[in-house]
Amino acid sequence: MPVLNAIAGSADEMKGWRHHLHQHPELGFECHETAAFVAARLREFGVDELHEGIATTGIVAIINGSADGPVIGLRADMDALPITEETGADYASTCPGKMHACGHDGHVTMLLGAAKYLCETRRFSGKVALIFQPAEEGGGGGRVMVEEGMMDRFNIAQVYGIHNMPNMPFGQFDTTPGALMASVDTVRVSVTGKGGHAATPHVCVDSVVAITDMVQALQTIVSRNVYALDEAVISVTQIHIGSANNIIPESGWFCATVRCFNPEVRALIKRRILAIIEGHAQSYGVKTEVNYDWGYPATINHADQAQFAIDVAAEIAGAGGVNFETDRQMTAEDFSYMLEARPGAYLFLGTGEGAGLHHAAYNFNDQAAPIGASFFARLVERAQPLA
């Protein structure tokens, strides 16, 4: 079964939705215009319930099926990124310094396309909970929606999501049981020594040397403390210190991102980072302040739901268009909180050649939207069939 005919017939309309969303990107939890646009479309489709203001601007809409049954959740993230767009598209961002560089405009469009179809057909039992989530890009909107009781409030039994993937074969679905994406933690370390003239370092406490050695030492954690078969990444991404070539600066700071899959490895890395910072502070006579932000957990698919999702995907893409043993990614996703709360699965959908995610020239491939919408729709019909 390829793209559903009714959804294929809405392709131009879906493209219009996506271009509107692309022109009006919003960041974090402040997705007010985006949520208003989504809510307006859902009212037009005739959803049975519309719940707004969850996690500030999140939406959960309920579509009733044609018989009693459980509730299945489908999720799309809505927020954009603080990037100046360089696509040259005639529907480019109208908001300076903001753009949909990760395809969340496409994710919203796919779920809206599925919502329209499901409202029109209702060939399923139970209910569908359409989850439109703000603040995936670092804000943890998924966590907030779960903490506000979304799963229990709407009796969601299982939950699914899709992320587009440029430079993966167009229309192909990839996933895997177990860990699919990594956890992500952020570490910021402030270092204070004693500044002074660069010609007299003996009367100073050099924070530059201390920071340099701390950064180098952190690179030994993965190679010397983490078991070689437990994937982990520690990347120092910023160092800020100094203002002139003849001054030893008083203070500076650096930050790093930590990625892994195993909670025990995650805890080990934190212990080692804190120990290294403390030891180097004593060695160099500097003071340190460590802000360790425990971020998104690993995105871990439930095995049965991942198998079911890939079986449904094969109806849309054909048996040759699915990969159930994809490599797991060091990127992170706050859909992980929903998978911690309920069984479910997350998949990648290939959108063909193009600029990568989070790139200023990235642009979601509109032809992929009917594919994703068809997957969501068939997922519901297969998971909760009518007798």
TIVOZA-493304 format. One record per residue (C-alpha): x negated, y, z. Coordinates in steps of 0.05 Angstrom, whole numbers, plus 5000, padded with zeros to 4 digits. Layout:
BEGIN
XYZ;...
REM end
This chain:
BEGIN
500050005000;496850664979;498951355002;506351355020;510551644963;514352135008;507752395036;504552434967;510452864946;508753355002;501453424982;502054134955;505954355016;500654035061;495254405023;498855055036;499154905111;491754745112;489755375075;493855805122;490655485182;483755555151;484856305142;486756395215;481756015258;482056065334;477155845387;477755425450;484255455488;486356105452;489955755395;496156185401;497556325327;495655615308;500455325360;506055795337;505055575265;505154835285;511354935329;515055285272;513654705224;515754195276;522354555288;523554555212;522353805210;527353685266;523153385322;527453185381;523253515435;518054075432;513754205493;509054795487;503855115533;500354475554;493054625569;494755355551;496455265477;497254515468;503654205442;506953535451;512853395404;517252785410;520652425351;525751905370;525951265330;532150865310;531950385369;529250345440;521950205451;515350485477;511851145461;505751185416;501351805416;498052115355;493052675367;490153245325;485353785351;486754515331;480754955349;475455245304;468055425314;464356085324;461056065255;461256575198;464156225138;460156145073;464855725031;466856274982;473955984982;479656454964;482956235029;476656335072;477156545144;479957245156;477057245227;469757485227;465156995262;470256435265;471655865217;474455155213;467554835203;469554165232;476054035194;480954115251;485354495203;485553845163;487053425225;492953875242;495353825170;495053055170;499153015234;504253515208;504853105145;506152475185;511052855230;515253085170;515552375143;517252055210;522752565223;525852425155;525451665157;525351445230;523750725210;520950555277;523150395348;521550775411;518451465405;512451825375;508752355416;505252845370;499453145408;496553805382;490553955426;486454595435;479154655457;475854025431;469554405413;466554435483;472654655523;475253965541;482454085521;483553335519;481453275591;485953845612;492053555576;490852885611;489753225678;496253605670;499852935667;501252875593;500652115590;505451985648;510152565632;511652285562;510551555579;505251475525;503250745521;497650785469;494151345432;490451435366;486451975330;482452105266;476452525250;474552705178;467552525157;464152875098;459052485058;462551835074;466051505015;472651865000;478651515030;474551015070;476250875143;470750705193;471250495265;468649975314;471049655379;467549915441;463250535442;464150965379;461251635402;456651845458;457752205523;454952915525;451953295583;448753975583;442954185627;440754905639;434455015681;432455705706;425155785728;422456355770;415056475783;411157115795;410057575736;404158015722;398758225674;396757695624;389357865638;390057655711;393756985711;390356785777;394857275815;401157045779;405456415782;406156255708;413256055691;411355955617;406655375634;411755085683;417355095631;412854815576;410854215619;417954095643;420354065571;414753585551;416053135612;423453075596;421652735531;418652145570;425351945600;428151595539;421551275520;419451055590;425651015635;431350785589;431550065564;429750065490;436449765469;440550285506;441050865458;439951555488;437852245464;435152835504;434153455461;431754125488;435354625445;433655305475;427755635510;428256365531;422356705564;417757295556;418157995526;411058215508;404257925489;400658195550;405558025605;406357365642;413957355651;417157285720;422456795697;425656435640;430455865624;431555275579;437254805563;438154105536;443553645512;443852925536;447352375496;448351635511;453651085514;452550715579;455051045644;449250735683;444251025633;447851695638;446851695714;439651475707;437952045660;440952555707;436852285766;430452305725;431653005699;432853275769;426752905796;422253165740;424553885750;423653845825;416753525819;414254035768;417054615809;412854375868;406754265825;406954965795;409655345854;415855595818;423055615840;428355275797;435955285792;439054705753;446154735725;447954025703;454554025666;457553325666;461053355599;465252895555;464752145569;463251655513;468951525464;470350785475;475450445430;479749885459;478349265419;485449045404;487749745384;481549855341;482949205304;490249395295;488350095270;483449825218;488749315194;493549895183;488050295149;486949715101;494249795077;492550505056;485350435032;485149705011;480849165044;474649455011;476050145039;475149975113;469049855156;470249545224;462849535243;460850255233;454650515268;456350895331;454851635332;451052075380;456252615370;461652695424;469252765426;474052955482;479052445455;474952015501;479152265560;485452015527;482251335514;480251305587;487551425606;490850965555;488950415506;487850655435;482750775381;479251325342;477351275268;473251655217;476251815149;471451945092;472452585053;466952505000;460952934984;460353625014;457154055067;456653715135;460753845197;459154495235;455954785172;457955475147;459355195078;463654615103;470854565076;475854005089;477753615027;485253735017;485953074979;484552695043;490452985081;495852535050;491351925065;490752105138;498152265143;500051595112;495551235161;498951575221;505851425193;504450685179;501050615246;507550805280;511850365235;507249765245;506249865320;513649965335;517649635280;525149605278;528048915291;
REM end
